[in-house]
Amino acid sequence: MKKYWIYIILLLLGLSSVGYYFYNKKFANTNSLKADYQFSSLELYSEYNDNEELCNQKYLNKVLQVNGRVKTIQRDDTSVVIQLDSGDELSGVSCIVQNESLGISQSVKEGDSIAIKGICTGKLMDVVLIRCSISQLNN
Amino acid sequence: MKKLFLSFVLCTGCLLTFAQEKYFTQNGKVSFFSATSVENIEAHNAKASSVLDANTGKIEFALLIKAFQFEKALMQEHFNENYMESDKFPKSTFKGTIQNMKDLKLDQDGTYKVMIKGIMNMHGVEKEIEVPATFIVKAGVITGKSEFKISPSDYNIEIPGVVREKIAKEISVKADMIYQPLKK
């Protein structure tokens, strides 16, 4: 009878630690995720520009790998945002760099051709990807 | 004399265009904090866009809900799926007017306190709010900052009983924008 209690207590401990683990789980490094879609920043932007609703259904929360030319790069204390050329003068594809990739982002310059993997959050003026990792950089 | 007159007209023309200038940013920061005795929650969005019309005092903000980043993956998932329903309502906007635009001298260095009144659109609900903001003009750079509180219940965001203790009734929102002149 006593043994049962030990099993029950162990089970509860196990369950609560699994719960605790999932509750506190951080994001996976985007670098390790497989891209659901791959295209150029020009293609992604023009597709979004043509039909935002449809693109949201297709791409929201998905891992997109986008290659393109770096139009601007905005660095400050807390974040790095790499904007890729979209073919449109006022807009672009904006990639918010994940913490794990801040180091490599230091060497990115305007005009570089780059491949970035990130999670699609939709379109404001730019199409915005978050938690971006830099998969390839040719400067 | 004619030339002088012409250059005078041209100059006033320039000044007028300057006064009508619009300012914008696409990399504005918006974050929010929920503080309770059980847990502190914060999330950051680095891609808010904003346009300020120096002439009329009209000011607009827009951001993508999904671009809010949390430290914990599960929280971000719950925020998007259960509370903000960001598949259905991907954007949030605020359109307002600076009430005391005459006090805000964008061409003069200084710190200016203003009130902004307008319509917040979030989770498919529109609500009129009035928030204080501070503009700092320094060496031609215009920074706008604001801090205010909103209640999830005002925007039909239901917090289930199990987590009610963990999420504050009023959420503090912080906005931090560095504006650039909008070139035409």
Interface residues (C-beta under 8 A of the other chain):
Chain A: F22 Y23 N24 K25 K26 F27 A28 N56 L60 N61 Q74 T78 S79 V81 S94 I96 T121 G122 K123 L124 M125 D126 V128 I130 R131
Chain B: Q26 N27 K29 H44 A46 K47 S49 A62 L63 L64 I65 K66 A67 Q69 E71 K72 A73 L74 Q76 D87 P90 K91
